[in-house]
Amino acid sequence: MSNYFTYTGSRLNTISFPLGGIGTGCVGLSGTGRLVDWEIFNKPNKNSMLGFSHFAIKAEAGGQLLDSRVMNGDLPPPYMGGGMGPGRETLAGVPHFSKCEFQGEFPIARLTLTDRKFPGAVTVKAFNPFIPLNEDDSGIPAAFFEVEVKNPTKKKINYTLCLTVQNPLAGGTANTFAANGKIKQINLSSVSLPKEDVKYGDMTVATDAADVSYQEYWFRGAWFDNLGVYWRDLREQGKLKNRTYTPSDKAGGDHATLAAHVTAAPGKTVKARFVIAWNFPNCENYWNPVRCDSGACCNDSTKCGDGINHEANRWKNYYATLFADSKATANYCLTQWDRLESQTQAFKDALFGSDLPAAAIDAVSANISLLKSPTCLRIDDGTFYGWEGCHCNSGCCEGSCTHVWNYAYAMPFLFPHLERTVRDADFQYNYADDGSMGFRIQLPLGRARSTMRPCVDGQFCGVVKAYREWKICGDDAWLKGHWPKIKKNIEWAWSPENYDMWDRDKDGVLEGRQHHTLDVELFGPSSWLNSFYLAALKAGIEMAEYLGDAAAAAEYREVFDKGKAWVDKNLFNGEYYHQKIDVSDKGILDKLAATGLEQHKGIDYYWDGEHGQIKYQIDHGCALDQILGQWHANLCGLGDVLDPAQARKAAKSLYRYNFKKSMRDVFNACRIYSLNDEGGLMICEWPNGAEKPACPLTYAEETMNGFEYSGAITMIQYGLVKEGLEAVAAVRQRYNGENRNPWDEIECGHNYARSMASFALLPALSGFQFDMPRKTIGFNPVIEGKGGKFDCLWSLEGAWGMFRKSRKSVAVEVTAGKLTLAALNLPFLVKSKIKSVTLGKKKVVCTIEGGRLVFATPVTIDPKAALTVTM
């Protein structure tokens, strides 16, 4: 695949580019220009169309119609359509463009449409604001479109640019045009739905074009009348003639069209802006609703019948606290368009201007789109909540699942305040007084915590993530507020109340019953889960020392030192880390059977009597996540939790054994995420004659994207840059637009959260370091281009910008916000002679030792003044 970002031909087949805000749902723009996947109604809605919603264009000159077309390319096959051909809503039976090109550089898409019969080249630019550190403007419930037409002829052409949207509301649809200064809009609502109804809401189509016409309603008829009359109306000379109906005459299904009229002189280009905004404020738990305690639903006999306490089962979308309705949203979008677009463009330019290989930029940019998918919600108090992914019509695996979202590194850097709301909710709603943590937050917030047993990776990485958030934001008060619970989280490992007996003898080694992200349990020490434990202990040591809790620091250090020494000695076989267990010893399970906590899976679930083995273990396998805790430690600045030489050998083994350049001859009994000649990293492999258990680790033969990214980045962290990038490219080549949607990486569902592990490519390749409590950042790139050049995006609480390196200078630039530094670490300059350090045009006084610059007084970098080191 020579070009990662431009799609043509069959590579348009699966594209659905998400247009929406964080926690608002989204509309998809297909590779051929269709408006698909209308996921704006507070749940997933894959493969959906909204009636005949579309863009169209007509061209007129000299009092004659030259041509009219919907702004679509050819519909990709198949064309069977359940025995009746493609659905009419695809508009495949309406004149459209013969040539189509899609440029996808999230958060901005460009669709180019041409046809030899149409007098004009059409480009549709589509986006929703994506502005680091500004979660509210990045959370607008709207899709932004700018339609541009270039007149290639020698005569003046009048173009009519139309946006049609169907009113989705049932019961007395009301489509109402209004002009608000320069903004013209049609609001789509219902006259019958009460405001408390979960289906209540409205949509608005709007433009700020100077000259418009509109139809509040398409023709109401039977059979195929509405589309037929619409197309007849569009092909008439001049403007659209309005049509109105009484709202109560029809229960849903009405379409409305808003048209902008622009005139292009020969060779000139004209534009018009459109917005589709929505507001569906009322959310409910449809997957596990709050039940009534009595026979009367909501204690109201008139509503009784389904046993659901509807009042207690609902909450409002956060965006509904910002915008009264979709009309207010549309007005905000159009009045603030220039600022929102320029700031989004600045981020896009910074990300795509980074000196990372194309596959890495593709992996990073494609997966941050997940934040705009229905995987993500925001509760009315602003708390962020995430599913693991999405089924076609419902969320998949509830609760901001800690062990899945462990992998997701995009939001902590790009929207750190939002990430902290997840930590806050975790400590408030998942925490138990004994120190154990649930790993799925229940909605509505405040419900009883999940009764699932704690998971090792979720619990201990929660400590690491608290450490990470503190290092990103530098808010000591935030850390102090959570410190008592963080301590109890760590100490649950050896607590007598820990029914799973993780580290009952407090030697830093996890034994007992260990639930984890692969949905089962391990029963013997493994480097995978123990590395999480060691990383949590090491984070606990640093936080305790910083907060003056010397006793906790000493206690955690003693446990850490014992555990690290044991793991390095006992779990490394010379090539990779593994699990220490005798899978034939049923006594391991018998000892745990007496714990009395048998929810989820009973102990007998794990015994394979026919083969005489404990099921679902790693044993002597080479697991992709074998040093995942070290991956987190490297990214967060915790240093070594495993022996670095052994960790590097383990990283080599991931490439040697787990990476398959072709899946053609690989057996896979699990879910199929790669196939044929596609490549990928397998969850677990048993090399060199190691016996594979009869019922091995769950998902062993799968290639799951988030695991693959963390494994590939682990390789990069240990100097295997070429190998790591090859593994990254293997994932993205599977999502090439022909076979899979580039902006929808799947695992257990669509838009899967774990894939945001790919964002860690930025700090890994740039060697980004951050310690905002001490006002210190640093960079140590592992790749560079011609002339030693390396530019890369960075982001932290309060500021984001670019790091720029050449052989003659280094610069830290701030694009937005302010960054105050007491020191800057540049290890790659250890042997360089530094000529000067300046802030803007002012000389900065500092001491320099071993590539570390310590400023005499803290310096503040803002968009007007970069910090530059000249060699």
Stockholm file with secondary structure:
# STOCKHOLM 1.0

chainA/1-871         MSNYFTYTGSRLNTISFPLGGIGTGCVGLSGTGRLVDWEIFNKPNKNSMLGFSHFAIKAEAGGQLLDSRVMNGDLPPPYMGGGMGPGRETLAGVPHFSKCEFQGEFPIARLTLTDRKFPGAVTVKAFNPFIPLNEDDSGIPAAFFEVEVKNPTKKKINYTLCLTVQNPLAGGTANTFAANGKIKQINLSSVSLPKEDVKYGDMTVATDAADVSYQEYWFRGAWFDNLGVYWRDLREQGKLKNRTYTPSDKAGGDHATLAAHVTAAPGKTVKARFVIAWNFPNCENYWNPVRCDSGACCNDSTKCGDGINHEANRWKNYYATLFADSKATANYCLTQWDRLESQTQAFKDALFGSDLPAAAIDAVSANISLLKSPTCLRIDDGTFYGWEGCHCNSGCCEGSCTHVWNYAYAMPFLFPHLERTVRDADFQYNYADDGSMGFRIQLPLGRARSTMRPCVDGQFCGVVKAYREWKICGDDAWLKGHWPKIKKNIEWAWSPENYDMWDRDKDGVLEGRQHHTLDVELFGPSSWLNSFYLAALKAGIEMAEYLGDAAAAAEYREVFDKGKAWVDKNLFNGEYYHQKIDVSDKGILDKLAATGLEQHKGIDYYWDGEHGQIKYQIDHGCALDQILGQWHANLCGLGDVLDPAQARKAAKSLYRYNFKKSMRDVFNACRIYSLNDEGGLMICEWPNGAEKPACPLTYAEETMNGFEYSGAITMIQYGLVKEGLEAVAAVRQRYNGENRNPWDEIECGHNYARSMASFALLPALSGFQFDMPRKTIGFNPVIEGKGGKFDCLWSLEGAWGMFRKSRKSVAVEVTAGKLTLAALNLPFLVKSKIKSVTLGKKKVVCTIEGGRLVFATPVTIDPKAALTVTM
#=GR chainA/1-871 SS CCCSSEECGGGGTTCEEEEEETTTEEEEEETTSCEEEEECSSSCCTTCCCTTCEEEEEEEETTEEEEEEESCCCCCSCCCGGGTCSCGGGCTTSCCCSEEEEEEETTEEEEEEECTTSSSEEEEEEECCCCTTCTTTTCCSEEEEEEEEECCSSSCEEEEEEEEEECCCCSSEEEEEEEETTEEEEEEEESSCCTTSTTCCEEEEEECCSSEEEESSCCCCSTTHHHHHHHHHHTSSSSCCCCCCCGGGCSSCCEEEEEEEEEECTTCEEEEEEEEEEECCEEECCSSCCBCSSSSGGGCTTTCSSCBCTTTTEEEBTHHHHCSSHHHHHHHHHHSHHHHHHHHHHHHHHHHTSSSCHHHHHHHHHHHGGGGSTTEEEBTTSCEEECSEECSSSEESCSCCHHHHTTCCHHHHHSHHHHHHHHHHIIIIIBCTTSCBCSSCCSSTTSCCCCSCCBHHHHHHHHHHHHHHHHHHCCHHHHHHHHHHHHHHHHGGGCTTCTTCSSTTCSSCCCSCEECTTSSEECSCBHHHHHHHHHHHHHHHHHHHHHTCHHHHHHHHHHHHHHHHHHHHHSBCSSCBCBCCCTTCTHHHHHHGGGCCCSSSCGGGGEETTTTEESSCCTTCEETTTTHHHHHHHHHTCCCSSCHHHHHHHHHHIIIIIEESCCTTCCCCSCCSSCTTCCEECSEECCTTCCCCSSCSTTTTCCCHHHHHHHHHHHHHTTCHHHHHHHHHHHHHHSSSSSSCTTCCCSSSBSCGGGGGGGGHHHHHHTCEEEGGGTEEECCCSCCCGGGCEEEEEEETTEEEEEEECSSEEEEEEEEECEEEEEEECGGGTTCCCCEEEETTEECCEEEETTEEEEEEEEEEBTTBCEEEEC
#=GC SS_cons         CCCSSEECGGGGTTCEEEEEETTTEEEEEETTSCEEEEECSSSCCTTCCCTTCEEEEEEEETTEEEEEEESCCCCCSCCCGGGTCSCGGGCTTSCCCSEEEEEEETTEEEEEEECTTSSSEEEEEEECCCCTTCTTTTCCSEEEEEEEEECCSSSCEEEEEEEEEECCCCSSEEEEEEEETTEEEEEEEESSCCTTSTTCCEEEEEECCSSEEEESSCCCCSTTHHHHHHHHHHTSSSSCCCCCCCGGGCSSCCEEEEEEEEEECTTCEEEEEEEEEEECCEEECCSSCCBCSSSSGGGCTTTCSSCBCTTTTEEEBTHHHHCSSHHHHHHHHHHSHHHHHHHHHHHHHHHHTSSSCHHHHHHHHHHHGGGGSTTEEEBTTSCEEECSEECSSSEESCSCCHHHHTTCCHHHHHSHHHHHHHHHHIIIIIBCTTSCBCSSCCSSTTSCCCCSCCBHHHHHHHHHHHHHHHHHHCCHHHHHHHHHHHHHHHHGGGCTTCTTCSSTTCSSCCCSCEECTTSSEECSCBHHHHHHHHHHHHHHHHHHHHHTCHHHHHHHHHHHHHHHHHHHHHSBCSSCBCBCCCTTCTHHHHHHGGGCCCSSSCGGGGEETTTTEESSCCTTCEETTTTHHHHHHHHHTCCCSSCHHHHHHHHHHIIIIIEESCCTTCCCCSCCSSCTTCCEECSEECCTTCCCCSSCSTTTTCCCHHHHHHHHHHHHHTTCHHHHHHHHHHHHHHSSSSSSCTTCCCSSSBSCGGGGGGGGHHHHHHTCEEEGGGTEEECCCSCCCGGGCEEEEEEETTEEEEEEECSSEEEEEEEEECEEEEEEECGGGTTCCCCEEEETTEECCEEEETTEEEEEEEEEEBTTBCEEEEC
//
